[in-house]
Amino acid sequence: MLAEEFPEMNSLSPKTIGGSPVGLFLYVDDVDRIVSQAVAEGAKVLMKVEDQFWGDRYGSIEDRFGHRWSISTHIKDLSEEELKKAAEEAFKNA
């Protein structure tokens, strides 16, 4: 459960405790719309939404409380061979 900070119940935000080991990952129908909506509500973009080699459109944000969210929309299925080739291409300049 995520909620606003409530110190009286020892419910502290990641910003208060210096970060969090937890990351949340969501698949949604429209990642661009969800990330734009989150930014309008005070989230900070950590990784802009882009098409990724594994077949998702993906981005990540940090909400105003310090929780980190990875958000994706699946856009295409890849065979194992296609995925391997796409990964090699993506990481050849890394």
N, CA and C atoms as a LAMMPS dump frame, in Angstrom:
ITEM: TIMESTEP
0
ITEM: NUMBER OF ATOMS
282
ITEM: BOX BOUNDS ff ff ff
-5.0000000000000000e+02 5.0000000000000000e+02
-5.0000000000000000e+02 5.0000000000000000e+02
-5.0000000000000000e+02 5.0000000000000000e+02
ITEM: ATOMS id mol type element x y z
1 1 1 N 0.85 -1.159 0
2 1 2 C 0 0 0
3 1 3 C 0.905 1.234 0
4 2 1 N 0.607 2.171 -0.847
5 2 2 C 1.306 3.447 -0.862
6 2 3 C 0.365 4.527 -0.356
7 3 1 N 0.898 5.387 0.464
8 3 2 C 0.094 6.479 1.015
9 3 3 C 1.023 7.635 1.341
10 4 1 N 0.428 8.759 1.651
11 4 2 C 1.231 9.88 2.113
12 4 3 C 1.884 9.513 3.438
13 5 1 N 2.964 10.2 3.724
14 5 2 C 3.68 9.945 4.969
15 5 3 C 2.762 10.153 6.17
16 6 1 N 2.889 9.269 7.156
17 6 2 C 2.084 9.325 8.374
18 6 3 C 2.995 8.921 9.534
19 7 1 N 3.86 9.848 9.996
20 7 2 C 4.862 9.514 11.018
21 7 3 C 4.278 8.923 12.298
22 8 1 N 3.086 9.331 12.656
23 8 2 C 2.473 8.822 13.885
24 8 3 C 2.287 7.302 13.854
25 9 1 N 2.22 6.733 12.658
26 9 2 C 2.055 5.29 12.496
27 9 3 C 3.332 4.653 11.922
28 10 1 N 4.443 5.385 12.012
29 10 2 C 5.739 4.938 11.505
30 10 3 C 5.687 4.62 10.009
31 11 1 N 4.899 5.369 9.28
32 11 2 C 4.805 5.255 7.829
33 11 3 C 5.552 6.441 7.234
34 12 1 N 6.811 6.194 6.831
35 12 2 C 7.689 7.263 6.365
36 12 3 C 7.939 7.132 4.869
37 13 1 N 8.145 8.248 4.215
38 13 2 C 8.393 8.235 2.774
39 13 3 C 9.857 7.94 2.478
40 14 1 N 10.159 7.482 1.263
41 14 2 C 11.553 7.271 0.887
42 14 3 C 12.405 8.539 1.038
43 15 1 N 11.809 9.699 0.81
44 15 2 C 12.576 10.941 0.967
45 15 3 C 13.004 11.14 2.416
46 16 1 N 12.148 10.781 3.356
47 16 2 C 12.471 10.936 4.774
48 16 3 C 13.558 9.965 5.211
49 17 1 N 13.509 8.739 4.713
50 17 2 C 14.476 7.727 5.164
51 17 3 C 15.684 7.592 4.243
52 18 1 N 15.802 8.486 3.239
53 18 2 C 16.99 8.495 2.378
54 18 3 C 16.956 7.515 1.217
55 19 1 N 15.776 7.158 0.749
56 19 2 C 15.649 6.267 -0.396
57 19 3 C 14.869 5.02 -0.041
58 20 1 N 14.73 4.156 -1.019
59 20 2 C 13.969 2.925 -0.824
60 20 3 C 14.572 1.818 -1.675
61 21 1 N 14.614 0.589 -1.163
62 21 2 C 15.092 -0.525 -1.968
63 21 3 C 14.004 -1.077 -2.895
64 22 1 N 12.831 -0.483 -2.867
65 22 2 C 11.694 -0.999 -3.611
66 22 3 C 11.48 -0.178 -4.876
67 23 1 N 11.252 -0.868 -5.97
68 23 2 C 10.855 -0.24 -7.214
69 23 3 C 9.567 -0.881 -7.682
70 24 1 N 8.681 -0.111 -8.244
71 24 2 C 7.391 -0.615 -8.714
72 24 3 C 7.399 -0.65 -10.243
73 25 1 N 6.878 -1.718 -10.828
74 25 2 C 6.837 -1.867 -12.281
75 25 3 C 5.395 -2.138 -12.682
76 26 1 N 4.886 -1.305 -13.584
77 26 2 C 3.501 -1.445 -14.043
78 26 3 C 3.438 -1.561 -15.556
79 27 1 N 2.597 -2.466 -16.038
80 27 2 C 2.217 -2.472 -17.442
81 27 3 C 0.877 -1.761 -17.547
82 28 1 N 0.783 -0.816 -18.481
83 28 2 C -0.426 -0.027 -18.673
84 28 3 C -0.77 0.027 -20.163
85 29 1 N -1.972 0.469 -20.47
86 29 2 C -2.393 0.556 -21.871
87 29 3 C -1.715 1.694 -22.627
88 30 1 N -1.381 2.786 -21.936
89 30 2 C -0.801 3.957 -22.602
90 30 3 C 0.248 4.597 -21.695
91 31 1 N 1.475 4.139 -21.81
92 31 2 C 2.556 4.619 -20.94
93 31 3 C 2.759 6.129 -21.077
94 32 1 N 2.656 6.65 -22.287
95 32 2 C 2.866 8.098 -22.476
96 32 3 C 1.85 8.913 -21.69
97 33 1 N 0.594 8.492 -21.726
98 33 2 C -0.455 9.217 -20.998
99 33 3 C -0.244 9.117 -19.488
100 34 1 N 0.09 7.93 -19.006
101 34 2 C 0.267 7.733 -17.565
102 34 3 C 1.46 8.531 -17.055
103 35 1 N 2.573 8.503 -17.771
104 35 2 C 3.746 9.265 -17.332
105 35 3 C 3.458 10.762 -17.384
106 36 1 N 2.808 11.216 -18.43
107 36 2 C 2.449 12.649 -18.508
108 36 3 C 1.554 13.057 -17.345
109 37 1 N 0.599 12.21 -17.02
110 37 2 C -0.297 12.494 -15.897
111 37 3 C 0.482 12.534 -14.581
112 38 1 N 1.406 11.599 -14.398
113 38 2 C 2.212 11.575 -13.172
114 38 3 C 3.08 12.822 -13.057
115 39 1 N 3.672 13.244 -14.156
116 39 2 C 4.504 14.451 -14.157
117 39 3 C 3.641 15.674 -13.808
118 40 1 N 2.442 15.727 -14.336
119 40 2 C 1.529 16.838 -14.015
120 40 3 C 1.191 16.863 -12.529
121 41 1 N 1.266 15.697 -11.865
122 41 2 C 0.985 15.604 -10.425
123 41 3 C 2.242 15.734 -9.568
124 42 1 N 3.385 16.056 -10.197
125 42 2 C 4.592 16.319 -9.424
126 42 3 C 5.69 15.281 -9.525
127 43 1 N 5.515 14.247 -10.352
128 43 2 C 6.571 13.246 -10.52
129 43 3 C 7.727 13.812 -11.337
130 44 1 N 8.905 13.232 -11.124
131 44 2 C 10.113 13.616 -11.855
132 44 3 C 10.476 12.47 -12.806
133 45 1 N 10.761 12.807 -14.064
134 45 2 C 11.151 11.789 -15.037
135 45 3 C 12.584 11.347 -14.751
136 46 1 N 12.78 10.054 -14.573
137 46 2 C 14.113 9.476 -14.402
138 46 3 C 14.651 8.946 -15.724
139 47 1 N 13.76 8.39 -16.529
140 47 2 C 14.103 7.905 -17.87
141 47 3 C 12.914 8.201 -18.764
142 48 1 N 13.138 9.001 -19.803
143 48 2 C 12.013 9.375 -20.658
144 48 3 C 11.45 8.15 -21.367
145 49 1 N 10.184 8.239 -21.707
146 49 2 C 9.49 7.141 -22.366
147 49 3 C 10.019 6.991 -23.786
148 50 1 N 10.457 5.772 -24.093
149 50 2 C 10.97 5.455 -25.425
150 50 3 C 10.688 3.99 -25.733
151 51 1 N 10.69 3.667 -27.032
152 51 2 C 10.592 2.276 -27.44
153 51 3 C 11.893 1.574 -27.052
154 52 1 N 11.769 0.372 -26.479
155 52 2 C 12.926 -0.374 -25.998
156 52 3 C 13.134 -1.632 -26.837
157 53 1 N 14.354 -2.133 -26.814
158 53 2 C 14.717 -3.274 -27.653
159 53 3 C 13.935 -4.536 -27.333
160 54 1 N 13.399 -4.662 -26.132
161 54 2 C 12.704 -5.891 -25.739
162 54 3 C 11.227 -5.9 -26.131
163 55 1 N 10.767 -4.843 -26.786
164 55 2 C 9.394 -4.823 -27.284
165 55 3 C 8.409 -4.004 -26.476
166 56 1 N 8.899 -3.241 -25.528
167 56 2 C 8.041 -2.374 -24.725
168 56 3 C 8.351 -0.917 -25.017
169 57 1 N 7.362 -0.079 -24.806
170 57 2 C 7.575 1.369 -24.703
171 57 3 C 7.655 1.613 -23.21
172 58 1 N 8.752 2.198 -22.725
173 58 2 C 9.094 2.178 -21.307
174 58 3 C 9.657 3.517 -20.86
175 59 1 N 9.369 3.88 -19.624
176 59 2 C 9.984 5.033 -18.984
177 59 3 C 9.941 4.841 -17.475
178 60 1 N 10.652 5.693 -16.747
179 60 2 C 10.592 5.599 -15.293
180 60 3 C 10.493 6.991 -14.676
181 61 1 N 9.845 7.018 -13.519
182 61 2 C 9.604 8.272 -12.804
183 61 3 C 9.851 8.07 -11.316
184 62 1 N 10.001 9.19 -10.634
185 62 2 C 9.986 9.2 -9.177
186 62 3 C 8.832 10.093 -8.76
187 63 1 N 7.907 9.553 -7.962
188 63 2 C 6.766 10.37 -7.556
189 63 3 C 7.2 11.391 -6.503
190 64 1 N 6.313 12.276 -6.163
191 64 2 C 6.686 13.379 -5.264
192 64 3 C 7.023 12.923 -3.857
193 65 1 N 6.749 11.659 -3.524
194 65 2 C 7.085 11.116 -2.221
195 65 3 C 8.4 10.35 -2.232
196 66 1 N 8.973 10.155 -3.438
197 66 2 C 10.248 9.462 -3.565
198 66 3 C 10.153 8.021 -4.026
199 67 1 N 8.939 7.528 -4.309
200 67 2 C 8.779 6.17 -4.821
201 67 3 C 9.147 6.15 -6.307
202 68 1 N 9.894 5.121 -6.711
203 68 2 C 10.31 4.998 -8.112
204 68 3 C 9.421 3.996 -8.833
205 69 1 N 8.985 4.412 -10.016
206 69 2 C 8.058 3.63 -10.821
207 69 3 C 8.652 3.406 -12.206
208 70 1 N 8.636 2.161 -12.668
209 70 2 C 8.932 1.821 -14.055
210 70 3 C 7.59 1.508 -14.7
211 71 1 N 7.343 2.113 -15.866
212 71 2 C 6.026 1.986 -16.483
213 71 3 C 6.211 1.619 -17.95
214 72 1 N 5.46 0.61 -18.399
215 72 2 C 5.604 0.1 -19.763
216 72 3 C 4.269 -0.156 -20.427
217 73 1 N 4.312 -0.097 -21.751
218 73 2 C 3.257 -0.611 -22.606
219 73 3 C 3.928 -1.567 -23.576
220 74 1 N 3.426 -2.789 -23.657
221 74 2 C 4.004 -3.756 -24.598
222 74 3 C 3.561 -3.376 -26.006
223 75 1 N 4.522 -3.25 -26.934
224 75 2 C 4.178 -2.819 -28.288
225 75 3 C 4.443 -3.863 -29.358
226 76 1 N 5.333 -4.838 -29.08
227 76 2 C 5.536 -5.89 -30.071
228 76 3 C 6.166 -7.124 -29.441
229 77 1 N 5.789 -8.257 -29.988
230 77 2 C 6.371 -9.527 -29.575
231 77 3 C 7.596 -9.809 -30.432
232 78 1 N 8.632 -10.338 -29.814
233 78 2 C 9.86 -10.671 -30.517
234 78 3 C 10.182 -12.146 -30.324
235 79 1 N 10.721 -12.748 -31.369
236 79 2 C 11.214 -14.113 -31.221
237 79 3 C 12.501 -14.051 -30.396
238 80 1 N 12.946 -15.188 -29.934
239 80 2 C 14.195 -15.238 -29.17
240 80 3 C 15.358 -14.697 -29.999
241 81 1 N 15.383 -15.039 -31.264
242 81 2 C 16.447 -14.564 -32.161
243 81 3 C 16.374 -13.045 -32.351
244 82 1 N 15.164 -12.522 -32.555
245 82 2 C 14.993 -11.074 -32.713
246 82 3 C 15.411 -10.327 -31.451
247 83 1 N 15.037 -10.874 -30.295
248 83 2 C 15.387 -10.248 -29.023
249 83 3 C 16.904 -10.226 -28.831
250 84 1 N 17.567 -11.319 -29.123
251 84 2 C 19.025 -11.389 -28.991
252 84 3 C 19.699 -10.371 -29.9
253 85 1 N 19.255 -10.287 -31.149
254 85 2 C 19.83 -9.328 -32.1
255 85 3 C 19.589 -7.882 -31.633
256 86 1 N 18.359 -7.604 -31.161
257 86 2 C 18.023 -6.26 -30.686
258 86 3 C 18.855 -5.884 -29.465
259 87 1 N 19.072 -6.846 -28.539
260 87 2 C 19.891 -6.581 -27.347
261 87 3 C 21.341 -6.311 -27.736
262 88 1 N 21.877 -7.102 -28.647
263 88 2 C 23.256 -6.886 -29.094
264 88 3 C 23.408 -5.5 -29.712
265 89 1 N 22.448 -5.1 -30.508
266 89 2 C 22.465 -3.784 -31.126
267 89 3 C 22.377 -2.682 -30.072
268 90 1 N 21.503 -2.856 -29.097
269 90 2 C 21.302 -1.846 -28.061
270 90 3 C 22.545 -1.676 -27.199
271 91 1 N 23.278 -2.75 -26.952
272 91 2 C 24.417 -2.686 -26.033
273 91 3 C 25.769 -2.583 -26.714
274 92 1 N 25.824 -2.547 -28.024
275 92 2 C 27.116 -2.513 -28.697
276 92 3 C 27.878 -1.216 -28.442
277 93 1 N 27.171 -0.134 -28.152
278 93 2 C 27.823 1.153 -27.874
279 93 3 C 27.806 1.513 -26.399
280 94 1 N 27.36 0.586 -25.581
281 94 2 C 27.252 0.87 -24.135
282 94 3 C 28.574 0.737 -23.436
